[in-house]
Amino acid sequence: MFQELRDFLRVLEAAGELVRISEELSPLYEIGAAIRYADERGGPAVLCERVKGYDVPVVGNLLGTRRRLAIALGVAEARLKDAYWQGRQDPIRPRLVKDAPVQDVVIDRDVDILAAMPILTHHERDASPYMSSAFTVAKDPETGLRSMGLHRVQVKDQDTIGIFLATPPLSHFLTKAETRGQPLEIAIVSGAAPAAFFASCVSAPQGIDKFDLAGGFMGRPIELVKCRTVDLEVPAYAEFVLEGEIIPGRRETEGPFGESTGYYLTYDNPVGKIKAITHRKSPIYHALMPFTIHGEESVLTDLPVEVDLLLTLQAVVPGVQQVRSPSPLLLVVQIEKRSEDDAPKVIDALLPRPSSKLVIVVDTDVDVDDLSEVLWAVTTRAYLDRGLLLRSGLPGLIIDPSTTGGEITPDISYFITRTTKMGIDATKPLAERERLARIDLPPAVKQRVYELMARALRR
C-alpha cells in the first residue's frame, strides 16, 4: 500500500516485475514503442533510464497485469476483486499535510511544460505530445466537491493544453463553471500512488471523492497537499503536478490522438493555461500507451466493470456468474440459465450503457476468459434468427468512430453519441441441453491424467 510511485517500483523490481532499459530512447515514439512491446506481451513494467533531451526517466506499463495491480493494493491476485469491492464499500478520507515532496521544485515563472517533462508522442499521427496517464483534479464550483478523472491532455505550447473532458465528474464541473462564466481550476497529476492512479479510472457515483476511494484501496488515508496557485489538493508524493485553469467557453481543435479504441480522433475541446509546475527532486515521469487491448488499459478499466456489473446484473438475472470485458465495447456474460428470458434480460440491461456495444451471453461450461471458446459458443449455440438482438439509437461513446451525432446530457454533462448495438444469445436452449452437451473426458480420469502430465512437463 504505497503512498509513492518510487516505493512501488522498488517492490516491483525485487519481484522481477520491472525491467530497466539503459539504451537512450526518445520520447518521440521510441519510449512508447518500448512500453507497447512489453504491454502487448504481458511483460513487466518498463523503466527507461536514459531519455533523449531529459534528465528524467520514464516508467510505463506500470499496472499492465492484474498481478501488479494486486501488488499495488497489497493483496493476493486471487483476492483482487474482493479488495476492489471492499475499498469501494469502505472509502477513507485523505489526510492533509503542510509540506510535500511533490513541491520540492516549484516553477511558477516562464512555465514550459515540455522543458520540464518528457511527455511522450505515442503514435505516428499524433498531433503533439500527450499526457495519457496523468489524472486531472478539480472541484464542483457550486458544492466544492473534489474529484478526479483520467483525461487525455495535449501539450499545445509552453503553457497551453487541450483537454478532452467528455465524461463526469469533471465534465459536469466544467459545465457549471462555464454557466457562471468562470474558469475551472485544475491540477494535472503524474506519478501518484498506484492506488490513486487506479481510483482515477474508476466510475464513481456523483458526490464521491475519488481520493476517498484511493484511501479505501490503500487501507489508509492518502496524503494530500494544497497546490501553490490554485485552490486544490493533490497527492503529496506525486512526481509532477501541473496547476492551472480551463478557460471558460473556449474550444480549439485537439488531436488527432491515437485513442483506446485504436483510431486517431480529433475534437473541438476545452483549452487550459498552466500557471505552475511542481515536482519532486529527481522526478520520474509515468507514461501509459493507449490501445493495448489486453494490457494496462484493460487492467485499469475491466476489473471495476466486472465487479460492478456482476452485482447489477445479478439483481436482474440471479443466474449471472461472471462478466468480462475482453476488448473495448465488448462484454461477455456467463449465466446459469434458468429461463429462456434470462439472456435477453441481460442483453437489454447492458446495451443502454454507452460503453456496451456488443454483448454475448454464454453458458457456465464456456470459459469467458478465452475468446475462442466464446466464439465457439456463438457459432454452435446461437440461433441467429431469434438469438441475435439489434437495438438502434442507443447511447454510444464519443471515442467509438462508428457512432454518429453527439449531445451533452444536461444532468451529468456526459457527451453521448448514438449507434446501433447488438446482443447475441449464445446459450443452449433449455429443451436442448442434452443434445448440446459439450464433449469431455470422465472427470476423475481427466483430473488424474492432467495432474500426471503437468508433473511430467515440469521436469
Secondary structure, DSSP 4 states (H G I P E B T S, - for coil): --SSHHHHHHHHHHTT-EEEE-S-B-TBTHHHHHHHHHHHTT--EEEE--BTT-S--EEE-TT-SHHHHHHHHTS-GGGHHHHHHHHHHS----EEES--GGGSEEE-SS--HHHH----B-STT-SS-EESS-EEEEE-TTT--EEEEE--EEE-SSSEEEE---STTHHHHHHHHHHTT-PEEEEEEES--HHHHHHHHS---TT--HHHHHHHHHTSPPEEEE-SSSS-EEETT-SEEEEEEEEEEEEEEEEEEE-TTSSEEEEEEEEEEEEEEEE-SS--EE---S--TTSHHHHHHHHHHHHHHHHHHHHH-TTEEEEEEEETTEEEEEE---STTHHHHHHHHHTTSTT--EEEEE-TTS-TT-HHHHHHHHHHH--HHHHEEEEEEEEEETT-TT-EEEEE-TTT--EEEEEEEEEEE-SPPGGGTTTTPPP---HHHHHHHHHHHHHHHH-
